[in-house]
Amino acid sequence: MTGSSLYRQWRPYRFDEVVGQEHVVTTLKNALLRDQVGHAYIFAGPRGTGKTTIARLLAKSVNCRRDNPEEVEPCNECEPCRDVMSGNSMNVVELDAASHRGIDDIRELQERVPYANPKGRFRVYILDEAHMLTPEAFNALLKTLEEPPAHVIFILCTTEPHKIPVTIQSRCQRFDFRYLTVVEIVERLRHVVEADESLEVEDAALWAIAVAGEGAVRDALGLLEQVRDYAGGLIREEDVRQITGAVSRTILFDYARKMANDDVGGLLELVEDVVLGGADVAQFIRELLGMFRDMMLLRASQGTRKPVIPEDDLTRMIEVLEGYDLPRLLAAVDALAETESRARHVSRPSFLLEMTTIRLAHASGSSAREIDLREDSDPGDKMTAAPDGAGEGARMPEERRVDSKDTVATKPSPRDEVREVPGDDSGRGLSKDGWERVKEIVRRSNMPAYALLQPAEPGPIREGEVFLIFQDGFSYHRERTEKENRQLVEQAIGEVLERPVKIKCLFASEVPGGTSNSTSPSSGESDSRDAGNSAVKEESRGEEETTTGDEDPALERVLDAFNGKVIGGLEDADFPT
């Protein structure tokens, strides 16, 4: 047993039944009333917004045999109206331009245009997906469209009007259809539910369906039909979310509440529950973005610009909003928008969401706050990380970490972007986090340039010139960075340091003193760049102090084993100018 879909059953049969396109309906009704209907129209807009429906209404109205000449609505009772509704009208020719897009199809249409239909005043040609026609087909249609017979009306429906040649558009009246609001779709769905006794839907479910319809009535009606078959009775909000893969609004508000409280563990647990629950992670990110956007606008407008959501959801949003200021909401929207964009191109969007969640939660706290991954550690007894490859004896206690004369500096806080560098004319240089920011700026502008920077590390800054030290063997990366991407990299570094700089590229083997950044950027605290850039010398000393083996037991054992001595660090290197 088969039947027509809900969106076909509830297709408007009168202009007054059309939802959300008042500007189009009013213009066409006035033209019909004055008997000044144009010879060609372009109906442009998103899917499911009524383009083909209004085209058929116009075709019915111009051929309707109504008794009242002052009436513009089709009667839906005369023979021409019934023929259009049944799809058997000789007055209406619908052409699918996606499958009839060639010049031969247009020539066949041109052969039929001169002949009038004795059963109606006008013959209406509706070209659906008109942007799919080939350039040759458009050229063939051009003359006919410019001077058609008096009994012919062309209506070109398209979702991509920019693909229609300007020469075609200039010969037509163009109407731009808009997305419907959530409220308009909810009212239409409620009208359908009230008229159909087989449908029983909770109000919250209607809102969920309207939101999922994304501005298209046809999509919303199709989803209502699908959920009806799934639920088998009363349609609840949970049924809608099971079909669409969306998450409950309660989960969204829980996320925002935990974010306001900087509850990183609770946030990660919530994200894990969403993923294990089978929800669409990309959809979850979009819903989070929409919620934080609504909160941002509500905060920025000081409550005057309220989002269009159910009343109980608005109440919960206002309660959650108390934990946010406007800068933090702006940061959340920006981060989630970037995550939503990147999630389209990865196989595991949950990883991106977890990283964004951690960044947002920790961005609001103190700049000195760090994540302690050691569950059994004592907050009062912190130890610095050992260099790569060193044993337990190489870990240095807290008191050594704060000694200003030690060449091993503390790990910078997450928000540190610059710190002092020996030999820098301004006393400021790039930190590790600052270099990551530079690469991120480059990545957003030019992905190939970002890839070229992977084997590079920043060295000291001398007289406004930043040394970029490339690993040996990466001559291609160094050459392309110098010749093609120099300006982009210099602008990115200048943006982080807040002053103009120049770059000078070197290989690690070219760094004097045997100290080079030949390790990868991921080598952590053992990077010679970190050690050199974080060293702080006291200007009051008359002569530079060098590190001896007595200052570090681990270093002393290494020197004894290899009969070596320390001759200096990166700060002692004489970089070429």
N, C-alpha and C positions, 0 to 999 in steps of 0.2 A: 504494500500500500504506500503510495507516494502522495505528497501534497506540496503546495507552494510554500516557500520560506516566509518567515514573518516579515522580512523587509519587503517582499513582493506583495504580500497581503496588505500591508500598511503603507504602500506607496501613495503619496498624495494624489487625489483625483481633481482637486481644485487648488487655485492659487492661495486661497485662504488657509489651506492645510499645510502649506510649506513652512518649515521651521528655520529661522535663523538667517534667511536671505532676503530681508525686507527691501533692501535697496534694489535688488534685481526684480523682485515681484512688483514693486510699486512702479518702476520705470516701464516694465512691459505692459502692465495694466493701463497706464496712462496712454501708451502708444496704441493699444487696442481700442481704447475709448475714443481717441481722435482719428482712428483709422489711418495711422501713420507708422505702420510696422515696417522695420527696415528689411532690406533684402539679404543681409548677411550679418551673422553674430558670431562672436567667439565667447564661449563659456569656459573660463579658466579657473581652476581651483583644485584643492586636494580631493582625494577619493571620498566617496560616500557623503558628499555635501549637497547633492541635488541637481547636478548639471544635466544629466540625461532626463531626469524627471521633469524639470522645468521646460526642457526642449519639447517633450511630448505634450505638456500642458499648453504650450504655445501653439503647437501643431493642431491640437484639438480646438483651441479657442478660435483660431482664424478660419476654421472650416465648420464650426458649430452652426446648426440651423435653429438657434434659439429664437423665441418669439419676441423677446424684448431687445431692441437694438441698443439700448443703453447699458445692457448687461455685458460684462466681459468674461465672466466665469463660464467655462463649458458646462452644458446641461447634463452631460453624461448619459443622455437618453436617446438622442437622435442617432441615426445610422452612422454618420462620420465619427461621432464620439465613441460609439460602441466598437467600431472597427479599429480605432486607435488603441483602445483598451485591450482588445483581444489580440492585437498584433497582426491583423489582416488588412490593414488599411492601404489602399492604393495612393492615398494622399501623403503618406509618410514613408520615406525610404531611409532606412538606417544602414549605414555602411561602416563596418569595422575596419578602420584605417590601419590597424596593426597587421591584419592579414590580407587586406586589399590596398596595398601601399604603392603599387607600381603605376607607371604611366599608362599601361593598357587598361587598368581598372578605371582610371580617370577618363580615358577616352570613351570607354563604355558608358560611363555616367554622362558625359557630354552628349552622347547620341540620344539619351533619353530625356535630357533637359527640355528640348523645344516642345515636347508634346504635353498638352494640358490634360488634367484628369476631369472628366465630366461630372464626377460625384462631389467635387469640392472646388472652392475658390483658389486654393493654393496647394502646391505640392512642396512639401518640406523635406529637404535632404539633411539628415543628421549624420555627421561624420564623427564617430567616437574615436578617441585617441588620435586626433588629427595630426599631432606632432610626429607620428610614425611615418607619414608620407615621405617619399623620397624627394630630393630637390627637383628632379625632372617632373614628378607628379605635381608638385606645387606650381611649377612653371606652366604646366599644361592647364591647371585649374585657374590660373591667374586671370585670363581674359574672361572666362565664363563668370567668375566671381565678381568681376568689375561691372559687367553689363549683362546680368542674367535676364531672362524673360520676366514679364510682369507677374506671372503666376508662380514664380519660384522663390523660395526662401532657403538659404543655407545656414546651418548652425554647426559650428565646429567646436566640439567638446575636447578639452585637453587638460592634463595634469601638469604639463610642462610647456607653458606658453612661450618661453624664451626660445624654443626650438622651431617655432613657426616664423617663417620669413617676415621681415618688416613689410615687404610689398603686399603680403596677404593681410597682415594686421591692419594696415592703413585703409583697406577696403571694407573693413568690418567694424561693427560696434562691439566693443569688448566689455564683458562683465566679469569681475573677479569675485569668485565665491570664497567665503571664509569658513574657517573651522567653527563649529558650534561650541558654545560654552557648556560646561558641565551641567549648569542649571537648565539650559534649554533641552539637553538630551534627557535629563532626569524627568522633566515635565512630559516629554514625548513618550518615554517609556512608561510613565505612570498612566498616561492616557491609554496606551495599548493594554496595560495590565487591567485597568478598570473595565475596558470593553471586552476583554477575553476572559471568560469565566474559568477557563482551564489553567490560568496563570495565577499563582499566589506568591508574592514576592515581598520580602522584608524591605523597608525603606533603605537600610544600610546596604543591602545588596544592590538596589537600584543605583546608589551612588558609586559603588565599586564597579558596576558595569559601565556607567557613564564615563568614569575616569579611564577605564580600560579601552573605551571606544576611541579615545584620543581625538575627539572633535568630529567624528564621523557617525552619523545616525545609522547608516547601514551596518557598520561594524558593531555598533552597540546592539542593534536588533538581532544580528547574527549570533552574538555572544549570549544574548538572553535566550535564544532558542536552544543553544548548545547546553547552557546551564539547566534549562528546564528539563531536557532529556537526562541530564546527569542526576539532578536532585529527585526527580520523579514525584515531587509534591511541592511543599513549601520551599522556596528558594531562599537560602540564607547567605550572608556575606561570606562565610567560610566556604560554601560551595563555589562561589565565584572565584575565590582565591585559589582553590584547588585546581580549577580549570585554567586560570591565567598564569599560575606559578608565582603570583604575588604573595607578599607577606602581610600579616595583620597590621593594622595601624597601631595596635598596642606595642608591637615589636619596634616599630619606628620610633615611637615616643620613648620606649625603654632605652633605645640606642642614644637618643638625644639627652635623656636624663643621666645616663651613665657617663656620657661625654662631658656634661656640665660638671660632674663630680670627679672627673679625671680617673675614673675607674677602668684602668686599662685591662685588668684581668677579666672584669665583668663584660667589657666590650668584646674582647676576643672570644669569650665563651658564647656570647650572643651570636657573633658572626659564625662560629663553628656550628651552633644549633641550626642556623638558617641554611648553611651548606648541607649538613647532614639530613636536614628535613626535606631536601630535594627541591628547594625553591630556586628560581632563576636568579643567580647572583647579579647578572647585569641589570635585570629588572629591579632588584633590591637596591642597587646603586642609584638607579634613576629615581626611585621613590624617595630615597634619602636626600638626593639632590633637590627634588621638588619640595620636600618638607622643610629643609634648611632654607631654601629660597623663600618660601612663605614666611618663615620666621624672620628672615632678614628684612623683608619688605614690611612686616608688621612692626619690627623694632625701629626701622628707619623712619616710618611714617608716624611713629608714636601712637599706634593703635588705630589710626584713621583708615589705613588700607588693609582691610581684613580679607583673608583668603576665602575663596568659595569652597567651604567644606562643611560637613554636618556640624551642628551646634555643639554637640558633646566633644567632637574633635577639636573645635576651636577653643573650648574651655581648657582641655588638656594642653593644647599648644601654648596658651597664655601662661599656664602654670610652669611649664618647662622653660619658657622664655626668660623667666626670672634669673636663671643661671647663666645667661649669655649677655655679653655686650656686643655692640655692632661690629667692632673689628674682628672679633672671634667668629661671628657669623659670616662675615665677608671671607675670611680665610677658609672656613668650612665649605662654603659654596664654591670657591675657586678650586680647592683641592678635590672636591667630589666631581666637579665638572671635568677636570683633567683626568681623573680616574675613570669616569664614564666614557670619555673619549678613547683612552688607551685600552679599556676593557674589551672593546670591539675587536681588537687585533691579537688577543692572547687566548690561550686555551684554558688557563686557570685564572679567571678574573678574581677569584677569592683571595689570591695572593696580593693583588693590588689593593683590594679593599682592606686587608689586614695591615698593610704598610701605611695606608692613608689613615686608618683608625689610630694607629700608634702615634703617627706624627701629629695628628690633630689633638690627641689627648695630652701629649707632652708639650705641645707648643704653648699651652695656656699657663703652665706652671713656671716656677722660678728658672732662670737661665742656668742655674747651677745644678738643677735636678738631673740625675742620671738614673738609668734603669739598672738595678742590681739583679743580675741573673743568678747569683749564688744564693740559694734558699737558706743555707745554714750560716751565712756570713754575719758577722757582728758589725753593725753600722759604725761603731766607734773604732774599728780596727781594720780600715781599708788598706789594701795593698795594691800597688801599681802592677800592671800586666808585665810579665816577663818578656824579653825579646824573643823573637822566633828562634826556636831551636835551643833555648836555654833551659836548664833544669830548675828545680825548686829553689836551689840556692841562689839563683839569679834574681829572685824577686826582692824588691827594695822596700823597706818599711816606710811608714808615713813620714817620719822625721827627716829621712833623706830626700823625700819627694818635695819638701818645702824649702830645701836649702838653696838659696839663690846662687851659690857658687858652683853647684853641681851642673854638669853638662847634660844630665837627663832631666827633662822638664815634665811637669804633670800633664796628663791628658787634657786637652781643652774641653770646655763645656760645649754642649751642642749648639749654642747660639753664637760662640766665638767665631768671627769671620776673619779677623786679622789679629796679629800679635807682633811683638817687636822682633826684628831681625838684625843681627850684627851687620854693619856695613851699609844699611839702607839709609838713604838720605833723609827719609821722612820718619824712620824708626818704625815703620809698619810693613808687614809682608803678609803673604797668603798663608793661612792655616790649612790643615787638611780639610776641614769642613768648608772653608772658603773656596778651595780648589774644586770641591764637589759642586758647589754652587756655580762656579764658572762653567764647568762642564754641562751642568743642567741648562744654563742659559744658552750655551752653544747648541745643545741637543734640540731645544725648542725651535731654533732658527735654521739649523742645518745638520741633519742626521749624519751625513758622511763626514763632516768636519768634526763632529763629536766622536766618531769612531777613530779618527786619526789621532785624537788626544789620549787614547787609552794607554799607550806605552810611555806617556810623558808624565813627569812630576815637576812641580815648580821649585826652583832654587831661590837663593836670596835676591833681593832687589838692590841694584846699584845705580844711583843717579837716575831713578825713574825707569829703569830697564829691568824687566823680569826675565830671569833665566829659566827656560824650559828645558829640562834634561830628559832626553829620549834614551830608551834602552838601546844598547848596541845592536845593530842589524836592522833597525827600523828606519832606514834611510828614506824610504818612500813616504812614511808618515811625517818625518821631519821636513822633507822637501815640499810636500803639498801644504803643510801647515804654514811654512814660511812664504810660499809663493801665492797660494790661492786663498788662504783663510786667515792671513795675518790680521787684517782689519777687524774681522769678526771676533777673534780671540782677544785682541787688545781691547775692544769695546767691552767684552764680557768681564775681563779682569778689572778694567777701569770701573765698571758698574759695581763690582764687589768691593773694591778698594776705595771707591768714591773719589777717584782722581785719575787723570790720563796717564797711561803707561805705554811703553814699548816692550816688545818681546825679543829675546835672542835665544835661538835654539842651539843646543849642544848635545853631543852624544855623551853617555856616561863615562866613556873612556877618555874624553877630552877634559874632564874635570880634574884639575891638578890636585895633588896630595893623596891620590888613591881613594878618595871618598866619592862615591857616585850613587846615583839613584837607579841602579840597574835592576832593582826588584820591581815587581808589578805594583800597580796602585793598590792592590788589595793586601799588600804585605804587612800592613798594620803598623805597630809602634816601632818596628825595626827599621823603617824607612830612614835612610840617612837624611832625607829632606826634613823629616819631622824633627830629628835630633838637632840638625843645624839651625832650623828656623825657630825652634823653641828655646835655644840657649840664650841666656841673659848674662851679659857681662857688666860688671860694675865699672863705670867710667872713672871712678876715683882711683882705681888701681894704676900704678905707674907702669906695670908691664903685665902682659897677658899670662894667665895661669893655664897650664896644660894639665890634663887629667893623668894621674899616676895610677899604678896598679893598686896602691894602698887604699884608694878611695872606694873600691868595690871588690869584695872577696871573689866574686865570680870572674871579674876581669883580671884580678891578680893571678888566679889559677890558670887562665888562658895564656897570660904573658909568661908565666913560669914554664908552661908546657912547650911553648914555641920559642922561648928565649927572645921575646919581643919587647917592644916598648911603644907607648902611645906618643905619636908625634903631633897630634892635633886633630881637629874635627873639620866639618864643612865650612865653619866660620873662618878657618885659617886659610882656606883655599884662595888662590889668586886667580879669579875668573878672568878670562880674556875680555877685552872691551872692543 
